[in-house]
Amino acid sequence: MLQVLVNSLALGSAYALLALGFVLILNAVNAVNFAQGDLVMAGGFVAVAFGMLLPVPGIVLLPLVLVVMALIGRALAAVAYFPLKSRPPVSVFISTIAVGIILQNLANALFGAEPRAAPPLFAGGLVELGGIVVSRQALAIIAVAAVMIAAQYVLFQRTALGRRLRATAQDREMAEALGIRVNHVIAATFAIAAAYAGAAGLLLANTFFVTPTDGGNYILKAYIAVVIGGWGSVPGAVVGALLIALFEVMLPSLPLIVPGLAGLPGASWLFSQTIATILLYLMLLVVLVVRPQGLFGEAVQRRA
Amino acid sequence: MIATLQNGRHGPLALGALLLVAWPLVFSTPYDLRVFTLAGIYALLVLGYQFVFGHAGALALTQGAFFGLGAYVTGILGARYGQGFLVTFPLSIALPVLLAAVVAAPVLRLETHYFALATLGIAQVLLLVCLLAEPLTGGANGIPGVPGVEILGLSLPRGWPLLLFVWAWVIAGAFVAQRITGGLYGKAFQLMRASATAAQCVGIDIARLRLRTFLFSAAYAGAAGALFVHTLRVVSPEALEFHVMVAVLAMTVVGGRTRIAGAIVGAVLLVHLPEWFRFLESYYLIAYGVALLAMIVLAPDGLVGELERRWPQAPETLPTAEPLPPRSKLIPREPLLAVSDLRKRFGGVRAVDGVSLALKRGEIVGLIGPNGSGKTTLINVITGLLQAENGAVRFAGEPLGGLRPDTIARRGLARTFQNLDLVDELTAIDNVAVARAAFEGAGLRQALLAVGRDPTLERARRQARFLLERIGLGEEMGRPCGDLPHGTRRRVEIARALALQPSLLLLDEPAAGLSESEQADLARRVEILRDDGITMLIVEHNMPFLMPLADRLICLNVGRVIANGTPEEVQADPRVIEAYLGRRGEQA
């Protein structure tokens, strides 16, 4: 039981990094970055590439991945956001889809379609912790993600850059009038968002491997997390991501936790990853229809 | 296509059609023909997608799913149950339409990003269900051995026959799409896309319009899916995967979102793009992404939109003016408008806080009050754009509570907007003509059955000219509204409201931004409208404009009526002066 919890928490923390980046861009420019999932995939491959060059643990690669991904994020802003900033938000949606296609096929051309694994953060294997056996990697993921989420919080709440980022997200024109160089701030937001997605890629690419087509799955997770958590809410996105992961890991593991369930007819069919995903989407549709402001309320007032 | 021909773009269009016909004649290996057949299938799919994405302006991500569903219906019925085209094809269209109808109710009222996500979710569920339902769908492997097109025992061979069959459907689909979107009904789409609010306020039922675009998209997608399976002879989950959706989106963006030629150009180009970029080997799909990105950045209206900009169409000759048919007058019941104890709050702010007022037939009443006093909110509640928490609005004796804005507008209560809400790309004539859609019987059946140019559009244009002349526009009415000066645009908006033949007209700051001579002209025309029997409520800050015009003034402050009487009485009222404080001195 605890093992399952640790695993879902690990998956959830990686999702949280991804969703965090998604919501930061959403707040800064009021547009959906559909390439966010492909940035996770890209981060995974960047980690794989560095891992091939340098035989060091993943934690050492993390800063490198963050830097490379921040540059990619900056480039994303330059090609897919700034040329379109005075157009309707749907244009950015499509342009980021295009960037997603480019990233996906670039990865495919460079690394091939086979799943690849990035090095573990510290070391692989299992560790016994208070009587339960959990994987080291899962614990390391939780720790790294927690540090990064905390760092984001500190950056936004305690630094001058953070104040500028928040001011831009709240009211771009006002921020501009106050002398904030809004374009720099937006570029920084894209860089941070991409770096966080890349970190998620590094964290996930050891346990779950990485393939060029992973992006579509991740963007849906980020999207759903942000809807559940309340459109535009940063803490909501983190909570939403954790809930999604909990559900994804829990449902297939239910027969292990409650042994009686395994004997039920069709149990292996029902308690599967696919059914979990279907139920997740169905729940998403219900949330959208019944409570479009998300479970915890909407953080941004949509401009009429 | 037909409209484009008539607009005098024969040259480029004929050249394009010629190229299209020449293509398969030149590149005619079996492989080339197959690729060109696929291009036709995608053209049909994109034609459908243009309804919801182009004309309704909604980013639906279900088009690939409807396509896949149509494919599976044909695949399962054809391969497993031996059914022929006459059974499988109608069902391949019917099932996606049914699915669209079922999901439409909850999904269509969602806004942009939510709508995109919800439709994406639906598409993903469909894919996963298809993978799970292995006994029926063959799971991840799909179903091989789907028969070709078989009609009454005759089977259509591959190569040229199939190609011609598919492209015949493209032509049929293009014809239907042209009929639906090319006339007055199509102008209603354009207004809805530019401003849903403005569309509702000229009597257009946007919920119904949106639903129809969604259903049409599904129908075209189902047909394309069926033809796809007949071409490939297998059906697999690939048909449901997201990359089909991405391809459709890319084709629509590259070709053009609302142009029929755009659907064909986009589909033919992007289906062949991977063939042309094959020398790039594994990098060719990157070129695909780059092409999409470049198009959205450099040519947002697509290739066809770019061409139209290069060869702008000759300005249409103005129609002759035609007066509007008399409208059955409302039973003269007084007061014309009665508002009682109306309340509307936004969060903690009471924008309208117990307003009661009445308008007699033939009156011009000025509604004044400082900024934020609730004037526009009051108008929005009266016209049905906002629902009040409390109170009642009666128009000619009938309660308006709970009615949709378009219903209220059709009853003869018209309005203009403080921030002009016109379609910039349409001419002034068409901006006004579109408001006749609800009255000239512009609808689906009407659009499909019309012969030649849509007669309702022609008549609506003649009526629009009549209205625009009455409000003082000349030759400039044939120019796009985006090119017209502010004062002229104000008048176009008033003419559009007049197209509803209203008994009551609500003008929201009509004099804002007008020069003094324009104001004087507007005042004169407002008086003429009054003499024609139109009652008016004018929201205005401009007292010199309003004072000589209004029979009565009503002053709002923080959501309440603080004064109601002759202009002189209200102007002298100490509460009114207090509400405005220094503001009045500067305006008067």
Interface residues (C-beta under 8 A of the other chain):
Chain A: V32 V79 A80 P83 L84 R87 P89 V90 S91 F93 I94 S95 I97 A98 V99 G100 I101 I102 Q104 N105 L106 N108 A109 G216 L220 Y223 I224 V227 W231 W269 T274 I275 T277 I278 Y281 L282 L284 L285 L288 V289 P292 R302
Chain B: L59 P106 V107 L110 E111 T112 H113 Y114 A116 L117 A118 L120 G121 I122 Q124 V125 L128 V129 L131 L132 F242 V246 L249 A250 V253 S282 Y283 L285 I286 Y288 G289 V290 L292 L293 I296 V297 P300
